[in-house]
Every structure is written in C-alpha cells, then in structure tokens.
Amino acid sequence: MAYFLMRCLHHPDQDAQRDKLRADHRGWVGSGGQGLVSVLIGAALQNENGAANGNFGILQAKTSQDARRFAEGDPFALAGIVRLIEITPLPDGFQAGRITEPMSPLLDL
C-alpha cells in the first residue's frame, strides 16, 4: 500500500453542475470509489477570491493507477467538471496514522 495526494482542478464556472452532483460525489468519496482506495482526508479547493475550483484528497491505494482510477471515476470527473487530475506519491515517512477519522473505510492490508 502507498499514499498519494490527489488534486483535481475544475473548469471555471461549474458551481451549478457541482451542486447538482455533490451528493453523488460525496457517495463516491465515502465508498472509496466502491473500495478502490481509502480516502483518509479531503476537501474542496478555492481560488484567491474564494470561488470553488477543485478538490484534494489523501488516498491510500495499492497503486498510483488505482488512485487515478478513483479520481477519474468521480462523478465530477465523469461529468466533465474536472480539467486536471494530479496524483503525487507521498514519501514513505508519511504519518497516515495521525489521521484518526478517515472519510472512507480503510483498505485491507
């Protein structure tokens, strides 16, 4: 298992579409993409003016490909809201144990 920073940046002016899909997005996150990954923590991103422009997550996954599949399977991505997905491996010393309330079930090791 490894840990990854997922950053998804959205196209501008997507507030209405995001609002429409938010419950589906939260369901996807809460299930870890139906068990594909474990989402340890995440949140929306905003620009310097306070407008929503993406989201991030710290993921536990077997591979970077699984982390990418999770991001690409998100309802926001499937609807075309996402313009860029970045998956960055975190160092071996990442202290995942400090995150005490993951957003989705932990993966079986």
Biopython code that builds the backbone (N, CA, C, O; Angstrom):
import numpy as np
from Bio.PDB.StructureBuilder import StructureBuilder

atoms = [
    (1, "MET", "N", (0.841, -1.184, 0.000)),
    (1, "MET", "CA", (0.000, 0.000, 0.000)),
    (1, "MET", "C", (0.882, 1.242, 0.000)),
    (1, "MET", "O", (1.998, 1.246, 0.518)),
    (2, "ALA", "N", (0.350, 2.270, -0.587)),
    (2, "ALA", "CA", (1.066, 3.535, -0.644)),
    (2, "ALA", "C", (0.058, 4.669, -0.444)),
    (2, "ALA", "O", (-1.154, 4.461, -0.496)),
    (3, "TYR", "N", (0.581, 5.852, -0.216)),
    (3, "TYR", "CA", (-0.247, 7.032, -0.006)),
    (3, "TYR", "C", (0.010, 8.023, -1.128)),
    (3, "TYR", "O", (1.130, 8.158, -1.620)),
    (4, "PHE", "N", (-1.064, 8.718, -1.524)),
    (4, "PHE", "CA", (-0.994, 9.641, -2.644)),
    (4, "PHE", "C", (-1.774, 10.909, -2.324)),
    (4, "PHE", "O", (-2.805, 10.874, -1.651)),
    (5, "LEU", "N", (-1.257, 12.036, -2.826)),
    (5, "LEU", "CA", (-2.001, 13.281, -2.826)),
    (5, "LEU", "C", (-2.716, 13.356, -4.164)),
    (5, "LEU", "O", (-2.077, 13.312, -5.216)),
    (6, "MET", "N", (-4.016, 13.465, -4.133)),
    (6, "MET", "CA", (-4.815, 13.638, -5.344)),
    (6, "MET", "C", (-5.279, 15.087, -5.373)),
    (6, "MET", "O", (-5.849, 15.591, -4.405)),
    (7, "ARG", "N", (-5.026, 15.743, -6.490)),
    (7, "ARG", "CA", (-5.511, 17.114, -6.667)),
    (7, "ARG", "C", (-6.275, 17.168, -7.975)),
    (7, "ARG", "O", (-5.743, 16.825, -9.031)),
    (8, "CYS", "N", (-7.519, 17.597, -7.902)),
    (8, "CYS", "CA", (-8.373, 17.720, -9.080)),
    (8, "CYS", "C", (-8.761, 19.191, -9.231)),
    (8, "CYS", "O", (-9.389, 19.771, -8.345)),
    (9, "LEU", "N", (-8.384, 19.776, -10.346)),
    (9, "LEU", "CA", (-8.747, 21.167, -10.620)),
    (9, "LEU", "C", (-9.907, 21.180, -11.602)),
    (9, "LEU", "O", (-9.949, 20.394, -12.549)),
    (10, "HIS", "N", (-10.843, 22.086, -11.361)),
    (10, "HIS", "CA", (-12.072, 22.127, -12.142)),
    (10, "HIS", "C", (-12.042, 23.248, -13.172)),
    (10, "HIS", "O", (-11.325, 24.236, -13.017)),
    (11, "HIS", "N", (-12.833, 23.075, -14.223)),
    (11, "HIS", "CA", (-13.059, 24.149, -15.184)),
    (11, "HIS", "C", (-13.777, 25.286, -14.459)),
    (11, "HIS", "O", (-14.485, 25.040, -13.482)),
    (12, "PRO", "N", (-13.606, 26.525, -14.922)),
    (12, "PRO", "CA", (-14.300, 27.645, -14.275)),
    (12, "PRO", "C", (-15.820, 27.561, -14.464)),
    (12, "PRO", "O", (-16.317, 26.888, -15.367)),
    (13, "ASP", "N", (-16.523, 28.251, -13.601)),
    (13, "ASP", "CA", (-17.979, 28.425, -13.707)),
    (13, "ASP", "C", (-18.738, 27.101, -13.688)),
    (13, "ASP", "O", (-19.632, 26.875, -14.504)),
    (14, "GLN", "N", (-18.378, 26.241, -12.762)),
    (14, "GLN", "CA", (-19.020, 24.926, -12.652)),
    (14, "GLN", "C", (-19.865, 24.783, -11.385)),
    (14, "GLN", "O", (-20.220, 23.669, -11.000)),
    (15, "ASP", "N", (-20.184, 25.894, -10.741)),
    (15, "ASP", "CA", (-20.895, 25.828, -9.459)),
    (15, "ASP", "C", (-22.222, 25.075, -9.558)),
    (15, "ASP", "O", (-22.505, 24.224, -8.714)),
    (16, "ALA", "N", (-23.029, 25.366, -10.558)),
    (16, "ALA", "CA", (-24.341, 24.720, -10.674)),
    (16, "ALA", "C", (-24.188, 23.215, -10.890)),
    (16, "ALA", "O", (-24.905, 22.422, -10.280)),
    (17, "GLN", "N", (-23.262, 22.826, -11.748)),
    (17, "GLN", "CA", (-23.042, 21.402, -12.014)),
    (17, "GLN", "C", (-22.496, 20.695, -10.767)),
    (17, "GLN", "O", (-22.909, 19.580, -10.451)),
    (18, "ARG", "N", (-21.568, 21.349, -10.064)),
    (18, "ARG", "CA", (-21.031, 20.780, -8.815)),
    (18, "ARG", "C", (-22.148, 20.580, -7.798)),
    (18, "ARG", "O", (-22.236, 19.529, -7.163)),
    (19, "ASP", "N", (-23.001, 21.591, -7.646)),
    (19, "ASP", "CA", (-24.109, 21.491, -6.691)),
    (19, "ASP", "C", (-25.023, 20.316, -7.042)),
    (19, "ASP", "O", (-25.476, 19.589, -6.158)),
    (20, "LYS", "N", (-25.287, 20.137, -8.319)),
    (20, "LYS", "CA", (-26.164, 19.056, -8.779)),
    (20, "LYS", "C", (-25.574, 17.682, -8.463)),
    (20, "LYS", "O", (-26.313, 16.747, -8.152)),
    (21, "LEU", "N", (-24.255, 17.556, -8.540)),
    (21, "LEU", "CA", (-23.585, 16.260, -8.388)),
    (21, "LEU", "C", (-22.956, 16.038, -7.013)),
    (21, "LEU", "O", (-22.372, 14.983, -6.763)),
    (22, "ARG", "N", (-23.072, 17.022, -6.123)),
    (22, "ARG", "CA", (-22.356, 16.939, -4.846)),
    (22, "ARG", "C", (-22.699, 15.673, -4.050)),
    (22, "ARG", "O", (-21.794, 15.035, -3.511)),
    (23, "ALA", "N", (-23.957, 15.299, -3.965)),
    (23, "ALA", "CA", (-24.326, 14.098, -3.199)),
    (23, "ALA", "C", (-23.693, 12.849, -3.814)),
    (23, "ALA", "O", (-23.214, 11.979, -3.087)),
    (24, "ASP", "N", (-23.688, 12.755, -5.138)),
    (24, "ASP", "CA", (-23.056, 11.608, -5.804)),
    (24, "ASP", "C", (-21.548, 11.607, -5.567)),
    (24, "ASP", "O", (-20.952, 10.557, -5.323)),
    (25, "HIS", "N", (-20.939, 12.784, -5.639)),
    (25, "HIS", "CA", (-19.501, 12.912, -5.372)),
    (25, "HIS", "C", (-19.191, 12.444, -3.950)),
    (25, "HIS", "O", (-18.254, 11.674, -3.739)),
    (26, "ARG", "N", (-19.968, 12.904, -2.988)),
    (26, "ARG", "CA", (-19.724, 12.514, -1.587)),
    (26, "ARG", "C", (-19.936, 11.018, -1.381)),
    (26, "ARG", "O", (-19.227, 10.397, -0.589)),
    (27, "GLY", "N", (-20.893, 10.441, -2.078)),
    (27, "GLY", "CA", (-21.088, 8.996, -2.013)),
    (27, "GLY", "C", (-19.892, 8.237, -2.560)),
    (27, "GLY", "O", (-19.481, 7.226, -1.990)),
    (28, "TRP", "N", (-19.328, 8.725, -3.673)),
    (28, "TRP", "CA", (-18.139, 8.118, -4.275)),
    (28, "TRP", "C", (-16.959, 8.192, -3.306)),
    (28, "TRP", "O", (-16.246, 7.210, -3.102)),
    (29, "VAL", "N", (-16.766, 9.366, -2.718)),
    (29, "VAL", "CA", (-15.675, 9.545, -1.756)),
    (29, "VAL", "C", (-15.892, 8.645, -0.540)),
    (29, "VAL", "O", (-14.967, 7.964, -0.096)),
    (30, "GLY", "N", (-17.105, 8.641, -0.005)),
    (30, "GLY", "CA", (-17.405, 7.860, 1.190)),
    (30, "GLY", "C", (-17.237, 6.362, 1.007)),
    (30, "GLY", "O", (-16.996, 5.635, 1.971)),
    (31, "SER", "N", (-17.365, 5.899, -0.238)),
    (31, "SER", "CA", (-17.174, 4.469, -0.513)),
    (31, "SER", "C", (-15.750, 4.155, -0.954)),
    (31, "SER", "O", (-15.416, 3.000, -1.220)),
    (32, "GLY", "N", (-14.906, 5.196, -1.031)),
    (32, "GLY", "CA", (-13.559, 4.977, -1.561)),
    (32, "GLY", "C", (-13.613, 4.473, -2.995)),
    (32, "GLY", "O", (-12.811, 3.633, -3.401)),
    (33, "GLY", "N", (-14.573, 4.999, -3.761)),
    (33, "GLY", "CA", (-14.721, 4.524, -5.131)),
    (33, "GLY", "C", (-15.106, 3.057, -5.160)),
    (33, "GLY", "O", (-14.572, 2.270, -5.942)),
    (34, "GLN", "N", (-16.053, 2.702, -4.283)),
    (34, "GLN", "CA", (-16.532, 1.319, -4.144)),
    (34, "GLN", "C", (-15.386, 0.378, -3.777)),
    (34, "GLN", "O", (-15.275, -0.735, -4.293)),
    (35, "GLY", "N", (-14.535, 0.867, -2.863)),
    (35, "GLY", "CA", (-13.458, 0.038, -2.324)),
    (35, "GLY", "C", (-12.154, 0.072, -3.098)),
    (35, "GLY", "O", (-11.239, -0.695, -2.799)),
    (36, "LEU", "N", (-12.053, 0.945, -4.083)),
    (36, "LEU", "CA", (-10.828, 1.043, -4.878)),
    (36, "LEU", "C", (-9.676, 1.630, -4.073)),
    (36, "LEU", "O", (-8.535, 1.184, -4.198)),
    (37, "VAL", "N", (-9.975, 2.633, -3.244)),
    (37, "VAL", "CA", (-8.971, 3.303, -2.408)),
    (37, "VAL", "C", (-9.588, 3.565, -1.041)),
    (37, "VAL", "O", (-10.779, 3.336, -0.829)),
    (38, "SER", "N", (-8.774, 4.040, -0.129)),
    (38, "SER", "CA", (-9.264, 4.605, 1.119)),
    (38, "SER", "C", (-8.976, 6.099, 1.079)),
    (38, "SER", "O", (-7.841, 6.516, 0.847)),
    (39, "VAL", "N", (-10.004, 6.895, 1.306)),
    (39, "VAL", "CA", (-9.844, 8.349, 1.347)),
    (39, "VAL", "C", (-9.630, 8.727, 2.808)),
    (39, "VAL", "O", (-10.547, 8.634, 3.625)),
    (40, "LEU", "N", (-8.411, 9.154, 3.127)),
    (40, "LEU", "CA", (-8.097, 9.493, 4.514)),
    (40, "LEU", "C", (-8.629, 10.859, 4.897)),
    (40, "LEU", "O", (-9.163, 11.039, 5.992)),
    (41, "ILE", "N", (-8.485, 11.821, 3.997)),
    (41, "ILE", "CA", (-8.950, 13.185, 4.261)),
    (41, "ILE", "C", (-9.054, 13.887, 2.917)),
    (41, "ILE", "O", (-8.369, 13.516, 1.964)),
    (42, "GLY", "N", (-9.889, 14.877, 2.840)),
    (42, "GLY", "CA", (-10.029, 15.637, 1.607)),
    (42, "GLY", "C", (-10.902, 16.849, 1.847)),
    (42, "GLY", "O", (-11.544, 16.980, 2.889)),
    (43, "ALA", "N", (-10.915, 17.729, 0.865)),
    (43, "ALA", "CA", (-11.727, 18.946, 0.971)),
    (43, "ALA", "C", (-11.796, 19.613, -0.393)),
    (43, "ALA", "O", (-11.060, 19.277, -1.320)),
    (44, "ALA", "N", (-12.710, 20.571, -0.477)),
    (44, "ALA", "CA", (-12.795, 21.403, -1.667)),
    (44, "ALA", "C", (-11.620, 22.379, -1.686)),
    (44, "ALA", "O", (-11.053, 22.710, -0.645)),
    (45, "LEU", "N", (-11.272, 22.826, -2.870)),
    (45, "LEU", "CA", (-10.260, 23.866, -3.055)),
    (45, "LEU", "C", (-10.952, 25.122, -3.561)),
    (45, "LEU", "O", (-12.014, 25.054, -4.180)),
    (46, "GLN", "N", (-10.340, 26.263, -3.293)),
    (46, "GLN", "CA", (-10.874, 27.515, -3.809)),
    (46, "GLN", "C", (-9.739, 28.418, -4.255)),
    (46, "GLN", "O", (-8.598, 28.273, -3.813)),
    (47, "ASN", "N", (-10.070, 29.356, -5.140)),
    (47, "ASN", "CA", (-9.057, 30.300, -5.605)),
    (47, "ASN", "C", (-8.929, 31.458, -4.618)),
    (47, "ASN", "O", (-9.584, 31.477, -3.576)),
    (48, "GLU", "N", (-8.080, 32.415, -4.961)),
    (48, "GLU", "CA", (-7.812, 33.528, -4.045)),
    (48, "GLU", "C", (-9.034, 34.410, -3.808)),
    (48, "GLU", "O", (-9.054, 35.192, -2.857)),
    (49, "ASN", "N", (-10.059, 34.294, -4.665)),
    (49, "ASN", "CA", (-11.292, 35.066, -4.488)),
    (49, "ASN", "C", (-12.372, 34.280, -3.752)),
    (49, "ASN", "O", (-13.486, 34.771, -3.569)),
    (50, "GLY", "N", (-12.045, 33.067, -3.333)),
    (50, "GLY", "CA", (-12.995, 32.251, -2.592)),
    (50, "GLY", "C", (-13.921, 31.408, -3.449)),
    (50, "GLY", "O", (-14.826, 30.756, -2.927)),
    (51, "ALA", "N", (-13.707, 31.412, -4.761)),
    (51, "ALA", "CA", (-14.545, 30.601, -5.651)),
    (51, "ALA", "C", (-14.023, 29.169, -5.699)),
    (51, "ALA", "O", (-12.816, 28.944, -5.775)),
    (52, "ALA", "N", (-14.936, 28.208, -5.653)),
    (52, "ALA", "CA", (-14.545, 26.796, -5.728)),
    (52, "ALA", "C", (-13.843, 26.525, -7.054)),
    (52, "ALA", "O", (-14.286, 26.977, -8.110)),
    (53, "ASN", "N", (-12.738, 25.777, -6.982)),
    (53, "ASN", "CA", (-12.020, 25.462, -8.219)),
    (53, "ASN", "C", (-11.422, 24.056, -8.224)),
    (53, "ASN", "O", (-10.574, 23.752, -9.062)),
    (54, "GLY", "N", (-11.851, 23.197, -7.301)),
    (54, "GLY", "CA", (-11.332, 21.831, -7.314)),
    (54, "GLY", "C", (-11.488, 21.152, -5.973)),
    (54, "GLY", "O", (-12.234, 21.598, -5.102)),
    (55, "ASN", "N", (-10.757, 20.052, -5.835)),
    (55, "ASN", "CA", (-10.759, 19.308, -4.577)),
    (55, "ASN", "C", (-9.451, 18.541, -4.452)),
    (55, "ASN", "O", (-8.740, 18.321, -5.433)),
    (56, "PHE", "N", (-9.150, 18.138, -3.215)),
    (56, "PHE", "CA", (-7.956, 17.333, -2.986)),
    (56, "PHE", "C", (-8.310, 16.195, -2.054)),
    (56, "PHE", "O", (-9.335, 16.227, -1.373)),
    (57, "GLY", "N", (-7.454, 15.190, -2.030)),
    (57, "GLY", "CA", (-7.622, 14.094, -1.093)),
    (57, "GLY", "C", (-6.293, 13.425, -0.825)),
    (57, "GLY", "O", (-5.401, 13.419, -1.673)),
    (58, "ILE", "N", (-6.170, 12.867, 0.355)),
    (58, "ILE", "CA", (-5.049, 11.987, 0.678)),
    (58, "ILE", "C", (-5.612, 10.575, 0.589)),
    (58, "ILE", "O", (-6.531, 10.214, 1.323)),
    (59, "LEU", "N", (-5.051, 9.786, -0.314)),
    (59, "LEU", "CA", (-5.562, 8.452, -0.600)),
    (59, "LEU", "C", (-4.571, 7.382, -0.185)),
    (59, "LEU", "O", (-3.358, 7.574, -0.273)),
    (60, "GLN", "N", (-5.094, 6.262, 0.264)),
    (60, "GLN", "CA", (-4.301, 5.049, 0.413)),
    (60, "GLN", "C", (-4.761, 4.141, -0.726)),
    (60, "GLN", "O", (-5.957, 3.903, -0.896)),
    (61, "ALA", "N", (-3.806, 3.638, -1.500)),
    (61, "ALA", "CA", (-4.147, 2.791, -2.641)),
    (61, "ALA", "C", (-3.041, 1.774, -2.868)),
    (61, "ALA", "O", (-1.909, 1.953, -2.419)),
    (62, "LYS", "N", (-3.388, 0.714, -3.566)),
    (62, "LYS", "CA", (-2.386, -0.304, -3.887)),
    (62, "LYS", "C", (-1.392, 0.226, -4.909)),
    (62, "LYS", "O", (-0.203, -0.087, -4.844)),
    (63, "THR", "N", (-1.879, 1.032, -5.857)),
    (63, "THR", "CA", (-1.016, 1.566, -6.918)),
    (63, "THR", "C", (-1.454, 2.987, -7.268)),
    (63, "THR", "O", (-2.559, 3.409, -6.927)),
    (64, "SER", "N", (-0.582, 3.711, -7.946)),
    (64, "SER", "CA", (-0.952, 5.045, -8.424)),
    (64, "SER", "C", (-2.055, 4.940, -9.474)),
    (64, "SER", "O", (-2.864, 5.856, -9.618)),
    (65, "GLN", "N", (-2.091, 3.823, -10.211)),
    (65, "GLN", "CA", (-3.157, 3.624, -11.199)),
    (65, "GLN", "C", (-4.523, 3.519, -10.510)),
    (65, "GLN", "O", (-5.517, 4.034, -11.023)),
    (66, "ASP", "N", (-4.573, 2.853, -9.351)),
    (66, "ASP", "CA", (-5.833, 2.790, -8.598)),
    (66, "ASP", "C", (-6.244, 4.179, -8.118)),
    (66, "ASP", "O", (-7.423, 4.529, -8.164)),
    (67, "ALA", "N", (-5.284, 4.964, -7.662)),
    (67, "ALA", "CA", (-5.583, 6.333, -7.226)),
    (67, "ALA", "C", (-6.134, 7.143, -8.394)),
    (67, "ALA", "O", (-7.094, 7.895, -8.226)),
    (68, "ARG", "N", (-5.539, 7.001, -9.570)),
    (68, "ARG", "CA", (-6.011, 7.719, -10.758)),
    (68, "ARG", "C", (-7.401, 7.227, -11.171)),
    (68, "ARG", "O", (-8.262, 8.031, -11.525)),
    (69, "ARG", "N", (-7.620, 5.925, -11.127)),
    (69, "ARG", "CA", (-8.947, 5.388, -11.475)),
    (69, "ARG", "C", (-10.019, 5.943, -10.532)),
    (69, "ARG", "O", (-11.137, 6.243, -10.952)),
    (70, "PHE", "N", (-9.659, 6.074, -9.251)),
    (70, "PHE", "CA", (-10.591, 6.677, -8.299)),
    (70, "PHE", "C", (-10.944, 8.100, -8.735)),
    (70, "PHE", "O", (-12.119, 8.458, -8.803)),
    (71, "ALA", "N", (-9.926, 8.905, -9.030)),
    (71, "ALA", "CA", (-10.161, 10.296, -9.431)),
    (71, "ALA", "C", (-10.969, 10.366, -10.724)),
    (71, "ALA", "O", (-11.884, 11.181, -10.838)),
    (72, "GLU", "N", (-10.642, 9.530, -11.684)),
    (72, "GLU", "CA", (-11.331, 9.550, -12.980)),
    (72, "GLU", "C", (-12.763, 9.025, -12.886)),
    (72, "GLU", "O", (-13.599, 9.361, -13.724)),
    (73, "GLY", "N", (-13.054, 8.204, -11.874)),
    (73, "GLY", "CA", (-14.395, 7.665, -11.700)),
    (73, "GLY", "C", (-15.321, 8.536, -10.878)),
    (73, "GLY", "O", (-16.511, 8.241, -10.764)),
    (74, "ASP", "N", (-14.795, 9.606, -10.305)),
    (74, "ASP", "CA", (-15.605, 10.526, -9.510)),
    (74, "ASP", "C", (-16.687, 11.146, -10.408)),
    (74, "ASP", "O", (-16.407, 11.498, -11.554)),
    (75, "PRO", "N", (-17.911, 11.280, -9.899)),
    (75, "PRO", "CA", (-18.964, 11.902, -10.697)),
    (75, "PRO", "C", (-18.597, 13.282, -11.243)),
    (75, "PRO", "O", (-19.040, 13.641, -12.334)),
    (76, "PHE", "N", (-17.798, 14.061, -10.515)),
    (76, "PHE", "CA", (-17.349, 15.349, -11.045)),
    (76, "PHE", "C", (-16.523, 15.149, -12.313)),
    (76, "PHE", "O", (-16.707, 15.870, -13.294)),
    (77, "ALA", "N", (-15.620, 14.180, -12.297)),
    (77, "ALA", "CA", (-14.782, 13.921, -13.471)),
    (77, "ALA", "C", (-15.625, 13.370, -14.618)),
    (77, "ALA", "O", (-15.468, 13.796, -15.763)),
    (78, "LEU", "N", (-16.507, 12.437, -14.323)),
    (78, "LEU", "CA", (-17.340, 11.833, -15.369)),
    (78, "LEU", "C", (-18.240, 12.860, -16.046)),
    (78, "LEU", "O", (-18.589, 12.704, -17.216)),
    (79, "ALA", "N", (-18.619, 13.912, -15.316)),
    (79, "ALA", "CA", (-19.475, 14.962, -15.869)),
    (79, "ALA", "C", (-18.693, 16.020, -16.635)),
    (79, "ALA", "O", (-19.290, 16.926, -17.216)),
    (80, "GLY", "N", (-17.361, 15.920, -16.648)),
    (80, "GLY", "CA", (-16.553, 16.884, -17.386)),
    (80, "GLY", "C", (-16.208, 18.142, -16.614)),
    (80, "GLY", "O", (-15.710, 19.103, -17.199)),
    (81, "ILE", "N", (-16.460, 18.160, -15.319)),
    (81, "ILE", "CA", (-16.130, 19.328, -14.495)),
    (81, "ILE", "C", (-14.622, 19.446, -14.292)),
    (81, "ILE", "O", (-14.089, 20.554, -14.237)),
    (82, "VAL", "N", (-13.940, 18.319, -14.181)),
    (82, "VAL", "CA", (-12.511, 18.295, -13.854)),
    (82, "VAL", "C", (-11.682, 18.548, -15.110)),
    (82, "VAL", "O", (-11.878, 17.899, -16.138)),
    (83, "ARG", "N", (-10.754, 19.501, -15.014)),
    (83, "ARG", "CA", (-9.866, 19.795, -16.145)),
    (83, "ARG", "C", (-8.479, 19.209, -15.971)),
    (83, "ARG", "O", (-7.752, 19.051, -16.952)),
    (84, "LEU", "N", (-8.085, 18.875, -14.717)),
    (84, "LEU", "CA", (-6.744, 18.357, -14.455)),
    (84, "LEU", "C", (-6.780, 17.460, -13.230)),
    (84, "LEU", "O", (-7.351, 17.823, -12.202)),
    (85, "ILE", "N", (-6.167, 16.284, -13.343)),
    (85, "ILE", "CA", (-6.003, 15.374, -12.212)),
    (85, "ILE", "C", (-4.516, 15.171, -12.000)),
    (85, "ILE", "O", (-3.796, 14.800, -12.927)),
    (86, "GLU", "N", (-4.056, 15.415, -10.783)),
    (86, "GLU", "CA", (-2.664, 15.145, -10.409)),
    (86, "GLU", "C", (-2.660, 14.100, -9.304)),
    (86, "GLU", "O", (-3.388, 14.227, -8.319)),
    (87, "ILE", "N", (-1.844, 13.074, -9.466)),
    (87, "ILE", "CA", (-1.649, 12.045, -8.449)),
    (87, "ILE", "C", (-0.168, 12.072, -8.091)),
    (87, "ILE", "O", (0.680, 11.787, -8.937)),
    (88, "THR", "N", (0.149, 12.412, -6.845)),
    (88, "THR", "CA", (1.531, 12.543, -6.399)),
    (88, "THR", "C", (1.797, 11.559, -5.267)),
    (88, "THR", "O", (1.106, 11.595, -4.249)),
    (89, "PRO", "N", (2.793, 10.672, -5.424)),
    (89, "PRO", "CA", (3.124, 9.757, -4.325)),
    (89, "PRO", "C", (3.636, 10.545, -3.117)),
    (89, "PRO", "O", (4.371, 11.521, -3.265)),
    (90, "LEU", "N", (3.242, 10.112, -1.937)),
    (90, "LEU", "CA", (3.745, 10.710, -0.706)),
    (90, "LEU", "C", (4.918, 9.880, -0.197)),
    (90, "LEU", "O", (4.995, 8.685, -0.482)),
    (91, "PRO", "N", (5.829, 10.493, 0.550)),
    (91, "PRO", "CA", (7.028, 9.772, 0.996)),
    (91, "PRO", "C", (6.694, 8.637, 1.963)),
    (91, "PRO", "O", (5.641, 8.627, 2.600)),
    (92, "ASP", "N", (7.614, 7.688, 2.054)),
    (92, "ASP", "CA", (7.437, 6.539, 2.948)),
    (92, "ASP", "C", (7.187, 6.966, 4.390)),
    (92, "ASP", "O", (6.513, 6.253, 5.134)),
    (93, "GLY", "N", (7.711, 8.102, 4.792)),
    (93, "GLY", "CA", (7.552, 8.573, 6.163)),
    (93, "GLY", "C", (6.231, 9.273, 6.440)),
    (93, "GLY", "O", (6.020, 9.774, 7.544)),
    (94, "PHE", "N", (5.332, 9.318, 5.449)),
    (94, "PHE", "CA", (4.039, 9.979, 5.660)),
    (94, "PHE", "C", (3.324, 9.347, 6.848)),
    (94, "PHE", "O", (3.200, 8.124, 6.921)),
    (95, "GLN", "N", (2.861, 10.165, 7.768)),
    (95, "GLN", "CA", (2.280, 9.692, 9.029)),
    (95, "GLN", "C", (0.755, 9.577, 8.927)),
    (95, "GLN", "O", (0.018, 10.362, 9.524)),
    (96, "ALA", "N", (0.307, 8.597, 8.168)),
    (96, "ALA", "CA", (-1.133, 8.401, 7.956)),
    (96, "ALA", "C", (-1.865, 8.108, 9.257)),
    (96, "ALA", "O", (-3.047, 8.428, 9.382)),
    (97, "GLY", "N", (-1.191, 7.513, 10.217)),
    (97, "GLY", "CA", (-1.817, 7.182, 11.486)),
    (97, "GLY", "C", (-2.296, 8.387, 12.272)),
    (97, "GLY", "O", (-3.075, 8.246, 13.214)),
    (98, "ARG", "N", (-1.840, 9.568, 11.893)),
    (98, "ARG", "CA", (-2.273, 10.784, 12.586)),
    (98, "ARG", "C", (-3.662, 11.229, 12.133)),
    (98, "ARG", "O", (-4.284, 12.085, 12.762)),
    (99, "ILE", "N", (-4.142, 10.644, 11.040)),
    (99, "ILE", "CA", (-5.497, 10.935, 10.564)),
    (99, "ILE", "C", (-6.414, 9.917, 11.233)),
    (99, "ILE", "O", (-6.434, 8.745, 10.857)),
    (100, "THR", "N", (-7.164, 10.370, 12.218)),
    (100, "THR", "CA", (-7.899, 9.441, 13.079)),
    (100, "THR", "C", (-9.304, 9.105, 12.589)),
    (100, "THR", "O", (-9.890, 8.123, 13.046)),
    (101, "GLU", "N", (-9.853, 9.884, 11.682)),
    (101, "GLU", "CA", (-11.202, 9.621, 11.186)),
    (101, "GLU", "C", (-11.210, 9.663, 9.664)),
    (101, "GLU", "O", (-11.576, 10.683, 9.079)),
    (102, "PRO", "N", (-10.810, 8.566, 9.009)),
    (102, "PRO", "CA", (-10.820, 8.537, 7.540)),
    (102, "PRO", "C", (-12.223, 8.784, 6.990)),
    (102, "PRO", "O", (-13.220, 8.526, 7.665)),
    (103, "MET", "N", (-12.288, 9.282, 5.766)),
    (103, "MET", "CA", (-13.555, 9.598, 5.122)),
    (103, "MET", "C", (-14.202, 8.373, 4.476)),
    (103, "MET", "O", (-15.385, 8.413, 4.137)),
    (104, "SER", "N", (-13.450, 7.291, 4.300)),
    (104, "SER", "CA", (-13.985, 6.049, 3.737)),
    (104, "SER", "C", (-13.370, 4.882, 4.491)),
    (104, "SER", "O", (-12.395, 5.067, 5.219)),
    (105, "PRO", "N", (-13.920, 3.685, 4.332)),
    (105, "PRO", "CA", (-13.331, 2.526, 5.019)),
    (105, "PRO", "C", (-11.873, 2.317, 4.618)),
    (105, "PRO", "O", (-11.492, 2.561, 3.473)),
    (106, "LEU", "N", (-11.069, 1.866, 5.568)),
    (106, "LEU", "CA", (-9.669, 1.569, 5.280)),
    (106, "LEU", "C", (-9.577, 0.304, 4.448)),
    (106, "LEU", "O", (-10.400, -0.602, 4.582)),
    (107, "LEU", "N", (-8.574, 0.249, 3.591)),
    (107, "LEU", "CA", (-8.341, -0.936, 2.775)),
    (107, "LEU", "C", (-7.770, -2.046, 3.635)),
    (107, "LEU", "O", (-7.068, -1.779, 4.611)),
    (108, "ASP", "N", (-8.060, -3.278, 3.285)),
    (108, "ASP", "CA", (-7.432, -4.422, 3.951)),
    (108, "ASP", "C", (-5.986, -4.504, 3.503)),
    (108, "ASP", "O", (-5.697, -4.455, 2.307)),
    (109, "LEU", "N", (-5.084, -4.628, 4.452)),
    (109, "LEU", "CA", (-3.660, -4.711, 4.103)),
    (109, "LEU", "C", (-3.228, -6.127, 3.906)),
    (109, "LEU", "O", (-2.061, -6.381, 3.608)),
]
sb = StructureBuilder()
sb.init_structure("model")
sb.init_model(0)
sb.init_chain("A")
sb.init_seg("    ")
for serial, (resi, resn, name, xyz) in enumerate(atoms, 1):
    if name == "N":
        sb.init_residue(resn, " ", resi, " ")
    sb.init_atom(name, np.array(xyz, "f"), 0.0, 1.0, " ", f" {name:<3s}", serial, name[0])
structure = sb.get_structure()
